[in-house]
Amino acid sequence: RDAETVETELMLADLESSGRRLDQASKKAKAGDKEARLLAELLEPAVAALSEGKPARVVTPTDHEKRRAFQRLGLITAKPMLYVLNVDEGSAATGNAHSKAAAARATRLGSEAVTISAAIEAEIAQLKDPAERKDFLETLGLEEPGLNRFIRAGYALLHLVTFFTAGPKESRAWTVTQGDSAPEAAGVIHTDFERGFIRAETIAYDDYVKCGGEQGAKEAGKMRQEGKDYIVQDGDVMLFRFNV
């Protein structure tokens, strides 16, 4: 009930603002304004969805560039939404009637839901020994902490992937958007890397672990030379070559 009230208010606010913008864009588009025509193409399905009582996120484009343009519209209900459903310890593994009903509603509205038990997460946080954590989770019928599922769901909703850089001094994880190219990933580390990009020496995460690191992956022929058109995959271990 509370979720419905909040979502309805947000949809009404979006409908009012996007309706005005669509009217203005449509008028300019008829006069030959190309940017206005593109704006109208993005707003039309959003206004239609909002008029039917659906959040704008249900019509988010799947195309990488169009999705970015859609996000720049600033519609509140176009933003990803994640329901975190807190249940008692006994319901942590399977959920309960209330969490299942809320999860079903989230799915209908293009959102995601994660069921966790805050009480269990608090207990896990007190256990420093990984073996103790594992045993504790197994007694509850869980394979991993709810926090792990929450993080993965957040990344999926935001269309994010992780790549790694690894060297003798440090190893780091970097976050980029799904569909980003190797030069764009290099630019996350430093803009000079993107401007002077030559290639990316890339190893898939599973190959990196299986082969015992970079040298083993090289010897097994698992290191690839990727160019400017390469799309970064989740878990890639990358070394960028660039001109200064």
N, C-alpha and C positions, 0 to 999 in steps of 0.2 A: 504493500500500500504506500509506504513512504517513498519507495523507488519510483512508483508510478507518478506520484505527485511532483517529485523533483523533475523527472523527465518531461512531463507535460508542460511545466513552466518553461523549461529550456527550449522545447520545441516551438512553443508559442512565440518566444523571444526571437528565435531564429527565423520563423516564418515571417514575422513582421519586417525584420531587417532585410532578409533575402528577397522578399517580395518587392520591396522598393528598389533594390539594386537590379533585379531582373527587369523591371519596367524601364528603368533608365538605360540599361544595357541593350535592351531590345530596340528602343528608339534609335540609339546611336548605330546599332548594327544595320538597321534599315537604311541609314544614311551612308553606309559603306565603311564604317569603322571596323577594322579587322579584329582589334583587341576586344572591342565590345562584343563582337560575334562569338569569340572564344569564351568570354565571360558568361554570356547568355547560355552557351552550350553546357557549361558546368553548373549553372544555377537552375536551369529548367528541371532536371530530374530531382534536384534537392528540394525545390519548392513543391513539386508534385508529391514527393514522399512526405514532407512535413504536413501538407494539406490532408494527407490520409492518416495522420497521427503516427507517423514513423520518423525516427531520427534520421538526420542527413547521412549518417555513416553507412546506412544500408545501400546507398548508391555511390559509395566511394569508387572511383575508377581503378581498374586493375593495372592499367598502363603506368609505368614508373613515373614518367614526366607529368602525365595528366593527374596522377595521384598527388604529386607535389603541388601542382597548381591548385587543385581542389583544397588541399590543406591550407593554402595561403588565403583562402576565402575567409578564414577566421570564424566559421560557423561553430557554435558551441557543441551542437549535437553531432558534428562531423568528427569530433575528437574521439579517439578510442576510449571505451569504457570497460573497466574490469570490476566485476562484483567479487568481493572477497567475503565468503560466507563462513562465519565463525560458528562452529558447532561444539558440542560437548565431546569429551575424550572418547566415549564409546562410539560416536558417530564419525570419527575422523577418517576412517578407511572408506566408508560407503556413503556418508552423508545421512540426512534424515529427510522427512517429508517436507519440511520448510525449505531446506537448502536445495532440494531437487526442484521444488516449485520456482524458487528464485532463479536457479540455473536455467530452467526451461524458458523463463521470461527473458533472461539475458540473451539466450540464443535467438529468440524471435526478433529481438531488436538489434541484432548484429553485434552483440557484445560477447564477452567471455566471462566465465565464472570459475573461481578456484575455491574449493572447500578446505578449510584448515581448522585446527583447534588451537586457539591462542594459548590455552593452558598447556598443551603438549609442547608448543614452540618455546614457551617459557622454560619448561623443564629441560628441553634439549639444549638450550643456551647455557645451562649450568653444567652440562657434561662436556668436559674437555677431551676425554679419551675417545677417539673415533670408534674403537671396539665397543665401548659402553653405549655410545649413541646408536650403533647398529643393532645391538642386542635390545635396547630399549624400544626402538622402532619396530623390530620384529615381533615383540610381545604385543604390540598394538595392531599388528597386521599391516604395517606401513613399510614401504621400501625406501623412502626418503623423507626429509622434512618438508612440511608444507611450504616453507620459504623458497625451496628450490623450484617447486611448481609455480609459485607466484612470480618468481623472476623470469622463468621461461615464458609464462603467459604474457608478461609485460613486454618482453622482447618481441614475441610473435605479433602482438597487437600493434606495436610501433614499427613493425617491419624492419627490425634490427638484426644484424649478424655480428659476430665477433671474429677478428683475425688476430694473430699473435706475431710478435717479434721476439726472437730469442737469441741471446748472445752470451759471451762469457761473463759479462758484468751483471746483466739483468734480463729477465723475461717479462713481457708486458702484454696485456690484452687491450685491444682497441675496438671501439664500436663504430660501425658504419651502417648505412641504410641498405636494405636488400636492393640489388640492382646497381650499386655503385661499382665503378670501374677501378682497376688497379691504381691509376694515377690519383683518383679521388681518395682512395684509401691512403695513399702515400701522403696526400695533403693533410690528412688528419694528424699525422705526426709532425709535419712541418710543411709550410707552403712552398718552400724551395724544392722539396722532394717532388711535388706535383709539377711545378714549372719545368724542372729539368729531368723529368722522368724518362728513363731509357727502357728498363724492363724490371720485372719482379721475379725473383727466384722463389718458387712456391712449392710447398710440400703440404699435402692434405694432413689434417691432424691425426687421423688413424694411422697413416703411414709413418708419421713422425714418431709416434709412440711405439708402434710395432717394430720399427727399425732401430730404436734406441737413440733417436736424435738425428741431427742434421747429417753427420758424416755417414751414419748407417743408411739413411735415406738416399744420399748421393750414390753410395756404392750399389744400392739396390735399384738404381735408376728411377727413383720416385720423385726426384726434384725436377720441376718443370720450369722452363723459361717462358714467362707470360708477358705479352705486350700491352699496349694501351687499351685494347678492346676487351681485355679479360675482365670478367665480372667476378668479384670477390665472393667466395663461398664460405659458409659458416665453418670456422675452425681452421682456415688456412693459416699456415705458418709462412711468413713472407719476409724476404730480404730485398730491399729496393736498391736498384742501381740508378744513379742520376748524375746529370752534369751540374756542376756548381755555377 
